[in-house]
């Protein structure tokens, strides 16, 4: 199993917009991830640092 990780940030004041644009996850993205063998994918937004 290969694990990959990275960190990026959401601009201050844009947290709600980020949530709206990413929930629900687009079906096309889910299909692409599955086609490439991804079966466990998580993103967490840290509320204090705004890091993903």
mmCIF file of the N, C-alpha and C atoms, coordinates in Angstrom:
data_MODEL
# 
_entry.id   MODEL 
# 
loop_
_atom_site.group_PDB 
_atom_site.id 
_atom_site.type_symbol 
_atom_site.label_atom_id 
_atom_site.label_alt_id 
_atom_site.label_comp_id 
_atom_site.label_asym_id 
_atom_site.label_entity_id 
_atom_site.label_seq_id 
_atom_site.pdbx_PDB_ins_code 
_atom_site.Cartn_x 
_atom_site.Cartn_y 
_atom_site.Cartn_z 
_atom_site.occupancy 
_atom_site.B_iso_or_equiv 
_atom_site.pdbx_formal_charge 
_atom_site.auth_seq_id 
_atom_site.auth_comp_id 
_atom_site.auth_asym_id 
_atom_site.auth_atom_id 
_atom_site.pdbx_PDB_model_num 
ATOM 1   N N  . UNK A 1 1  ? 0.850   -1.174 0.000   1.00 0.00 ? 1  UNK A N  1 
ATOM 2   C CA . UNK A 1 1  ? 0.000   0.000  0.000   1.00 0.00 ? 1  UNK A CA 1 
ATOM 3   C C  . UNK A 1 1  ? 0.895   1.236  0.000   1.00 0.00 ? 1  UNK A C  1 
ATOM 4   N N  . UNK A 1 2  ? 0.561   2.201  -0.806  1.00 0.00 ? 2  UNK A N  1 
ATOM 5   C CA . UNK A 1 2  ? 1.277   3.467  -0.877  1.00 0.00 ? 2  UNK A CA 1 
ATOM 6   C C  . UNK A 1 2  ? 0.434   4.525  -0.172  1.00 0.00 ? 2  UNK A C  1 
ATOM 7   N N  . UNK A 1 3  ? 1.079   5.269  0.735   1.00 0.00 ? 3  UNK A N  1 
ATOM 8   C CA . UNK A 1 3  ? 0.391   6.373  1.405   1.00 0.00 ? 3  UNK A CA 1 
ATOM 9   C C  . UNK A 1 3  ? 1.004   7.674  0.938   1.00 0.00 ? 3  UNK A C  1 
ATOM 10  N N  . UNK A 1 4  ? 0.161   8.642  0.698   1.00 0.00 ? 4  UNK A N  1 
ATOM 11  C CA . UNK A 1 4  ? 0.625   9.960  0.278   1.00 0.00 ? 4  UNK A CA 1 
ATOM 12  C C  . UNK A 1 4  ? -0.058  11.007 1.139   1.00 0.00 ? 4  UNK A C  1 
ATOM 13  N N  . UNK A 1 5  ? 0.655   12.094 1.391   1.00 0.00 ? 5  UNK A N  1 
ATOM 14  C CA . UNK A 1 5  ? 0.088   13.182 2.190   1.00 0.00 ? 5  UNK A CA 1 
ATOM 15  C C  . UNK A 1 5  ? 0.682   14.506 1.733   1.00 0.00 ? 5  UNK A C  1 
ATOM 16  N N  . UNK A 1 6  ? -0.071  15.560 1.931   1.00 0.00 ? 6  UNK A N  1 
ATOM 17  C CA . UNK A 1 6  ? 0.430   16.907 1.684   1.00 0.00 ? 6  UNK A CA 1 
ATOM 18  C C  . UNK A 1 6  ? -0.399  17.866 2.521   1.00 0.00 ? 6  UNK A C  1 
ATOM 19  N N  . UNK A 1 7  ? 0.100   19.079 2.674   1.00 0.00 ? 7  UNK A N  1 
ATOM 20  C CA . UNK A 1 7  ? -0.581  20.101 3.462   1.00 0.00 ? 7  UNK A CA 1 
ATOM 21  C C  . UNK A 1 7  ? -0.758  21.337 2.594   1.00 0.00 ? 7  UNK A C  1 
ATOM 22  N N  . UNK A 1 8  ? -1.933  21.925 2.674   1.00 0.00 ? 8  UNK A N  1 
ATOM 23  C CA . UNK A 1 8  ? -2.177  23.210 2.028   1.00 0.00 ? 8  UNK A CA 1 
ATOM 24  C C  . UNK A 1 8  ? -3.119  23.996 2.917   1.00 0.00 ? 8  UNK A C  1 
ATOM 25  N N  . UNK A 1 9  ? -3.302  25.265 2.629   1.00 0.00 ? 9  UNK A N  1 
ATOM 26  C CA . UNK A 1 9  ? -4.102  26.131 3.496   1.00 0.00 ? 9  UNK A CA 1 
ATOM 27  C C  . UNK A 1 9  ? -5.279  26.733 2.743   1.00 0.00 ? 9  UNK A C  1 
ATOM 28  N N  . UNK A 1 10 ? -6.330  27.015 3.501   1.00 0.00 ? 10 UNK A N  1 
ATOM 29  C CA . UNK A 1 10 ? -7.501  27.723 2.988   1.00 0.00 ? 10 UNK A CA 1 
ATOM 30  C C  . UNK A 1 10 ? -7.343  29.184 3.409   1.00 0.00 ? 10 UNK A C  1 
ATOM 31  N N  . UNK A 1 11 ? -7.619  30.105 2.503   1.00 0.00 ? 11 UNK A N  1 
ATOM 32  C CA . UNK A 1 11 ? -7.529  31.524 2.838   1.00 0.00 ? 11 UNK A CA 1 
ATOM 33  C C  . UNK A 1 11 ? -8.467  31.859 3.994   1.00 0.00 ? 11 UNK A C  1 
ATOM 34  N N  . UNK A 1 12 ? -8.030  32.771 4.849   1.00 0.00 ? 12 UNK A N  1 
ATOM 35  C CA . UNK A 1 12 ? -8.848  33.221 5.976   1.00 0.00 ? 12 UNK A CA 1 
ATOM 36  C C  . UNK A 1 12 ? -10.185 33.741 5.460   1.00 0.00 ? 12 UNK A C  1 
ATOM 37  N N  . UNK A 1 13 ? -11.254 33.340 6.115   1.00 0.00 ? 13 UNK A N  1 
ATOM 38  C CA . UNK A 1 13 ? -12.590 33.766 5.729   1.00 0.00 ? 13 UNK A CA 1 
ATOM 39  C C  . UNK A 1 13 ? -13.220 32.943 4.620   1.00 0.00 ? 13 UNK A C  1 
ATOM 40  N N  . UNK A 1 14 ? -12.495 31.975 4.057   1.00 0.00 ? 14 UNK A N  1 
ATOM 41  C CA . UNK A 1 14 ? -13.006 31.171 2.947   1.00 0.00 ? 14 UNK A CA 1 
ATOM 42  C C  . UNK A 1 14 ? -13.352 29.738 3.357   1.00 0.00 ? 14 UNK A C  1 
ATOM 43  N N  . UNK A 1 15 ? -13.343 29.476 4.663   1.00 0.00 ? 15 UNK A N  1 
ATOM 44  C CA . UNK A 1 15 ? -13.588 28.115 5.130   1.00 0.00 ? 15 UNK A CA 1 
ATOM 45  C C  . UNK A 1 15 ? -14.966 27.598 4.721   1.00 0.00 ? 15 UNK A C  1 
ATOM 46  N N  . UNK A 1 16 ? -15.994 28.431 4.876   1.00 0.00 ? 16 UNK A N  1 
ATOM 47  C CA . UNK A 1 16 ? -17.349 27.991 4.505   1.00 0.00 ? 16 UNK A CA 1 
ATOM 48  C C  . UNK A 1 16 ? -17.463 27.739 3.010   1.00 0.00 ? 16 UNK A C  1 
ATOM 49  N N  . UNK A 1 17 ? -16.841 28.591 2.208   1.00 0.00 ? 17 UNK A N  1 
ATOM 50  C CA . UNK A 1 17 ? -16.860 28.375 0.756   1.00 0.00 ? 17 UNK A CA 1 
ATOM 51  C C  . UNK A 1 17 ? -16.155 27.071 0.406   1.00 0.00 ? 17 UNK A C  1 
ATOM 52  N N  . UNK A 1 18 ? -15.034 26.798 1.058   1.00 0.00 ? 18 UNK A N  1 
ATOM 53  C CA . UNK A 1 18 ? -14.314 25.541 0.825   1.00 0.00 ? 18 UNK A CA 1 
ATOM 54  C C  . UNK A 1 18 ? -15.237 24.352 1.108   1.00 0.00 ? 18 UNK A C  1 
ATOM 55  N N  . UNK A 1 19 ? -15.923 24.396 2.249   1.00 0.00 ? 19 UNK A N  1 
ATOM 56  C CA . UNK A 1 19 ? -16.827 23.289 2.615   1.00 0.00 ? 19 UNK A CA 1 
ATOM 57  C C  . UNK A 1 19 ? -17.943 23.128 1.579   1.00 0.00 ? 19 UNK A C  1 
ATOM 58  N N  . UNK A 1 20 ? -18.545 24.234 1.153   1.00 0.00 ? 20 UNK A N  1 
ATOM 59  C CA . UNK A 1 20 ? -19.638 24.166 0.171   1.00 0.00 ? 20 UNK A CA 1 
ATOM 60  C C  . UNK A 1 20 ? -19.171 23.574 -1.155  1.00 0.00 ? 20 UNK A C  1 
ATOM 61  N N  . UNK A 1 21 ? -17.976 23.933 -1.588  1.00 0.00 ? 21 UNK A N  1 
ATOM 62  C CA . UNK A 1 21 ? -17.482 23.460 -2.882  1.00 0.00 ? 21 UNK A CA 1 
ATOM 63  C C  . UNK A 1 21 ? -17.019 22.014 -2.855  1.00 0.00 ? 21 UNK A C  1 
ATOM 64  N N  . UNK A 1 22 ? -16.783 21.481 -1.668  1.00 0.00 ? 22 UNK A N  1 
ATOM 65  C CA . UNK A 1 22 ? -16.251 20.123 -1.573  1.00 0.00 ? 22 UNK A CA 1 
ATOM 66  C C  . UNK A 1 22 ? -17.206 19.138 -0.909  1.00 0.00 ? 22 UNK A C  1 
ATOM 67  N N  . UNK A 1 23 ? -18.410 19.548 -0.646  1.00 0.00 ? 23 UNK A N  1 
ATOM 68  C CA . UNK A 1 23 ? -19.382 18.646 -0.031  1.00 0.00 ? 23 UNK A CA 1 
ATOM 69  C C  . UNK A 1 23 ? -20.722 18.867 -0.711  1.00 0.00 ? 23 UNK A C  1 
ATOM 70  N N  . UNK A 1 24 ? -21.237 17.901 -1.410  1.00 0.00 ? 24 UNK A N  1 
ATOM 71  C CA . UNK A 1 24 ? -20.689 16.553 -1.581  1.00 0.00 ? 24 UNK A CA 1 
ATOM 72  C C  . UNK A 1 24 ? -19.528 16.540 -2.582  1.00 0.00 ? 24 UNK A C  1 
ATOM 73  N N  . UNK A 1 25 ? -18.738 15.495 -2.495  1.00 0.00 ? 25 UNK A N  1 
ATOM 74  C CA . UNK A 1 25 ? -17.623 15.313 -3.426  1.00 0.00 ? 25 UNK A CA 1 
ATOM 75  C C  . UNK A 1 25 ? -18.201 15.005 -4.802  1.00 0.00 ? 25 UNK A C  1 
ATOM 76  N N  . UNK A 1 26 ? -17.642 15.616 -5.839  1.00 0.00 ? 26 UNK A N  1 
ATOM 77  C CA . UNK A 1 26 ? -18.121 15.390 -7.203  1.00 0.00 ? 26 UNK A CA 1 
ATOM 78  C C  . UNK A 1 26 ? -17.991 13.916 -7.567  1.00 0.00 ? 26 UNK A C  1 
ATOM 79  N N  . UNK A 1 27 ? -19.018 13.377 -8.187  1.00 0.00 ? 27 UNK A N  1 
ATOM 80  C CA . UNK A 1 27 ? -19.013 11.971 -8.595  1.00 0.00 ? 27 UNK A CA 1 
ATOM 81  C C  . UNK A 1 27 ? -17.869 11.673 -9.559  1.00 0.00 ? 27 UNK A C  1 
ATOM 82  N N  . UNK A 1 28 ? -17.565 12.614 -10.440 1.00 0.00 ? 28 UNK A N  1 
ATOM 83  C CA . UNK A 1 28 ? -16.458 12.418 -11.385 1.00 0.00 ? 28 UNK A CA 1 
ATOM 84  C C  . UNK A 1 28 ? -15.134 12.207 -10.657 1.00 0.00 ? 28 UNK A C  1 
ATOM 85  N N  . UNK A 1 29 ? -14.929 12.938 -9.563  1.00 0.00 ? 29 UNK A N  1 
ATOM 86  C CA . UNK A 1 29 ? -13.703 12.774 -8.781  1.00 0.00 ? 29 UNK A CA 1 
ATOM 87  C C  . UNK A 1 29 ? -13.682 11.413 -8.103  1.00 0.00 ? 29 UNK A C  1 
ATOM 88  N N  . UNK A 1 30 ? -14.797 11.009 -7.527  1.00 0.00 ? 30 UNK A N  1 
ATOM 89  C CA . UNK A 1 30 ? -14.870 9.689  -6.892  1.00 0.00 ? 30 UNK A CA 1 
ATOM 90  C C  . UNK A 1 30 ? -14.592 8.582  -7.902  1.00 0.00 ? 30 UNK A C  1 
ATOM 91  N N  . UNK A 1 31 ? -15.154 8.707  -9.100  1.00 0.00 ? 31 UNK A N  1 
ATOM 92  C CA . UNK A 1 31 ? -14.932 7.706  -10.147 1.00 0.00 ? 31 UNK A CA 1 
ATOM 93  C C  . UNK A 1 31 ? -13.462 7.655  -10.563 1.00 0.00 ? 31 UNK A C  1 
ATOM 94  N N  . UNK A 1 32 ? -12.837 8.820  -10.689 1.00 0.00 ? 32 UNK A N  1 
ATOM 95  C CA . UNK A 1 32 ? -11.425 8.880  -11.078 1.00 0.00 ? 32 UNK A CA 1 
ATOM 96  C C  . UNK A 1 32 ? -10.537 8.269  -10.008 1.00 0.00 ? 32 UNK A C  1 
ATOM 97  N N  . UNK A 1 33 ? -10.792 8.608  -8.757  1.00 0.00 ? 33 UNK A N  1 
ATOM 98  C CA . UNK A 1 33 ? -10.002 8.029  -7.663  1.00 0.00 ? 33 UNK A CA 1 
ATOM 99  C C  . UNK A 1 33 ? -10.120 6.509  -7.661  1.00 0.00 ? 33 UNK A C  1 
ATOM 100 N N  . UNK A 1 34 ? -11.341 6.009  -7.801  1.00 0.00 ? 34 UNK A N  1 
ATOM 101 C CA . UNK A 1 34 ? -11.558 4.564  -7.806  1.00 0.00 ? 34 UNK A CA 1 
ATOM 102 C C  . UNK A 1 34 ? -10.853 3.902  -8.986  1.00 0.00 ? 34 UNK A C  1 
ATOM 103 N N  . UNK A 1 35 ? -10.904 4.541  -10.147 1.00 0.00 ? 35 UNK A N  1 
ATOM 104 C CA . UNK A 1 35 ? -10.262 3.987  -11.341 1.00 0.00 ? 35 UNK A CA 1 
ATOM 105 C C  . UNK A 1 35 ? -8.748  3.882  -11.178 1.00 0.00 ? 35 UNK A C  1 
ATOM 106 N N  . UNK A 1 36 ? -8.196  4.690  -10.289 1.00 0.00 ? 36 UNK A N  1 
ATOM 107 C CA . UNK A 1 36 ? -6.751  4.681  -10.054 1.00 0.00 ? 36 UNK A CA 1 
ATOM 108 C C  . UNK A 1 36 ? -6.378  3.942  -8.778  1.00 0.00 ? 36 UNK A C  1 
ATOM 109 N N  . UNK A 1 37 ? -7.324  3.177  -8.225  1.00 0.00 ? 37 UNK A N  1 
ATOM 110 C CA . UNK A 1 37 ? -7.025  2.317  -7.092  1.00 0.00 ? 37 UNK A CA 1 
ATOM 111 C C  . UNK A 1 37 ? -7.104  2.973  -5.728  1.00 0.00 ? 37 UNK A C  1 
ATOM 112 N N  . UNK A 1 38 ? -7.619  4.182  -5.661  1.00 0.00 ? 38 UNK A N  1 
ATOM 113 C CA . UNK A 1 38 ? -7.752  4.858  -4.365  1.00 0.00 ? 38 UNK A CA 1 
ATOM 114 C C  . UNK A 1 38 ? -9.019  4.356  -3.694  1.00 0.00 ? 38 UNK A C  1 
ATOM 115 N N  . UNK A 1 39 ? -8.881  3.864  -2.477  1.00 0.00 ? 39 UNK A N  1 
ATOM 116 C CA . UNK A 1 39 ? -10.066 3.363  -1.782  1.00 0.00 ? 39 UNK A CA 1 
ATOM 117 C C  . UNK A 1 39 ? -10.228 3.962  -0.394  1.00 0.00 ? 39 UNK A C  1 
ATOM 118 N N  . UNK A 1 40 ? -9.276  4.771  0.040   1.00 0.00 ? 40 UNK A N  1 
ATOM 119 C CA . UNK A 1 40 ? -9.367  5.420  1.344   1.00 0.00 ? 40 UNK A CA 1 
ATOM 120 C C  . UNK A 1 40 ? -8.785  6.817  1.194   1.00 0.00 ? 40 UNK A C  1 
ATOM 121 N N  . UNK A 1 41 ? -9.635  7.820  1.230   1.00 0.00 ? 41 UNK A N  1 
ATOM 122 C CA . UNK A 1 41 ? -9.213  9.188  0.936   1.00 0.00 ? 41 UNK A CA 1 
ATOM 123 C C  . UNK A 1 41 ? -9.854  10.106 1.963   1.00 0.00 ? 41 UNK A C  1 
ATOM 124 N N  . UNK A 1 42 ? -9.044  10.892 2.651   1.00 0.00 ? 42 UNK A N  1 
ATOM 125 C CA . UNK A 1 42 ? -9.564  11.778 3.693   1.00 0.00 ? 42 UNK A CA 1 
ATOM 126 C C  . UNK A 1 42 ? -8.935  13.155 3.583   1.00 0.00 ? 42 UNK A C  1 
ATOM 127 N N  . UNK A 1 43 ? -9.721  14.166 3.892   1.00 0.00 ? 43 UNK A N  1 
ATOM 128 C CA . UNK A 1 43 ? -9.233  15.536 4.005   1.00 0.00 ? 43 UNK A CA 1 
ATOM 129 C C  . UNK A 1 43 ? -9.796  16.094 5.307   1.00 0.00 ? 43 UNK A C  1 
ATOM 130 N N  . UNK A 1 44 ? -8.933  16.720 6.082   1.00 0.00 ? 44 UNK A N  1 
ATOM 131 C CA . UNK A 1 44 ? -9.344  17.321 7.341   1.00 0.00 ? 44 UNK A CA 1 
ATOM 132 C C  . UNK A 1 44 ? -8.964  18.792 7.331   1.00 0.00 ? 44 UNK A C  1 
ATOM 133 N N  . UNK A 1 45 ? -9.872  19.655 7.763   1.00 0.00 ? 45 UNK A N  1 
ATOM 134 C CA . UNK A 1 45 ? -9.604  21.085 7.871   1.00 0.00 ? 45 UNK A CA 1 
ATOM 135 C C  . UNK A 1 45 ? -9.375  21.414 9.337   1.00 0.00 ? 45 UNK A C  1 
ATOM 136 N N  . UNK A 1 46 ? -8.144  21.828 9.674   1.00 0.00 ? 46 UNK A N  1 
ATOM 137 C CA . UNK A 1 46 ? -7.823  22.217 11.048  1.00 0.00 ? 46 UNK A CA 1 
ATOM 138 C C  . UNK A 1 46 ? -8.423  23.601 11.287  1.00 0.00 ? 46 UNK A C  1 
ATOM 139 N N  . UNK A 1 47 ? -9.323  23.748 12.261  1.00 0.00 ? 47 UNK A N  1 
ATOM 140 C CA . UNK A 1 47 ? -10.057 25.002 12.422  1.00 0.00 ? 47 UNK A CA 1 
ATOM 141 C C  . UNK A 1 47 ? -9.200  26.199 12.832  1.00 0.00 ? 47 UNK A C  1 
ATOM 142 N N  . UNK A 1 48 ? -8.094  25.973 13.504  1.00 0.00 ? 48 UNK A N  1 
ATOM 143 C CA . UNK A 1 48 ? -7.276  27.095 13.974  1.00 0.00 ? 48 UNK A CA 1 
ATOM 144 C C  . UNK A 1 48 ? -6.230  27.532 12.953  1.00 0.00 ? 48 UNK A C  1 
ATOM 145 N N  . UNK A 1 49 ? -5.623  26.587 12.258  1.00 0.00 ? 49 UNK A N  1 
ATOM 146 C CA . UNK A 1 49 ? -4.570  26.928 11.297  1.00 0.00 ? 49 UNK A CA 1 
ATOM 147 C C  . UNK A 1 49 ? -5.091  27.037 9.870   1.00 0.00 ? 49 UNK A C  1 
ATOM 148 N N  . UNK A 1 50 ? -6.317  26.555 9.622   1.00 0.00 ? 50 UNK A N  1 
ATOM 149 C CA . UNK A 1 50 ? -6.928  26.502 8.292   1.00 0.00 ? 50 UNK A CA 1 
ATOM 150 C C  . UNK A 1 50 ? -6.139  25.628 7.339   1.00 0.00 ? 50 UNK A C  1 
ATOM 151 N N  . UNK A 1 51 ? -5.347  24.722 7.880   1.00 0.00 ? 51 UNK A N  1 
ATOM 152 C CA . UNK A 1 51 ? -4.590  23.806 7.031   1.00 0.00 ? 51 UNK A CA 1 
ATOM 153 C C  . UNK A 1 51 ? -5.434  22.588 6.706   1.00 0.00 ? 51 UNK A C  1 
ATOM 154 N N  . UNK A 1 52 ? -5.252  22.118 5.482   1.00 0.00 ? 52 UNK A N  1 
ATOM 155 C CA . UNK A 1 52 ? -5.913  20.899 5.023   1.00 0.00 ? 52 UNK A CA 1 
ATOM 156 C C  . UNK A 1 52 ? -4.904  19.786 5.074   1.00 0.00 ? 52 UNK A C  1 
# 
